[in-house]
């Protein structure tokens, strides 16, 4: 996957198109990501007996398919595709296709 946990992404299709948020979780087997503040759904939760969790209707983010999000470059602040580059020390890094900057974490 070209996006990782903690990356800033923008939704490019669906009901939340144009919204930006940080990736909270990546689910590689399903090709899905959970983005903060995007694709909010309501879940009906049953209360747990020893007051671990209160019952009721809770809101939270649901997973999106990774093809519906695009990485936002931390340098040029625009959504971009990701390229791969091998650094001088032999490590593989991600590169912004628009501005050419290395995206480090």
PyMOL commands that set and color helices and strands:
alter all, ss='L'
color gray80, all
select helices_A, chain A and resi 28-30+66-68
alter helices_A, ss='H'
color red, helices_A
select strands_A, chain A and resi 8-11+20-27+32-35+40-45+56-61+64-65+69-71+82-86+92-96+102-103
alter strands_A, ss='S'
color yellow, strands_A
deselect
rebuild
show_as cartoon
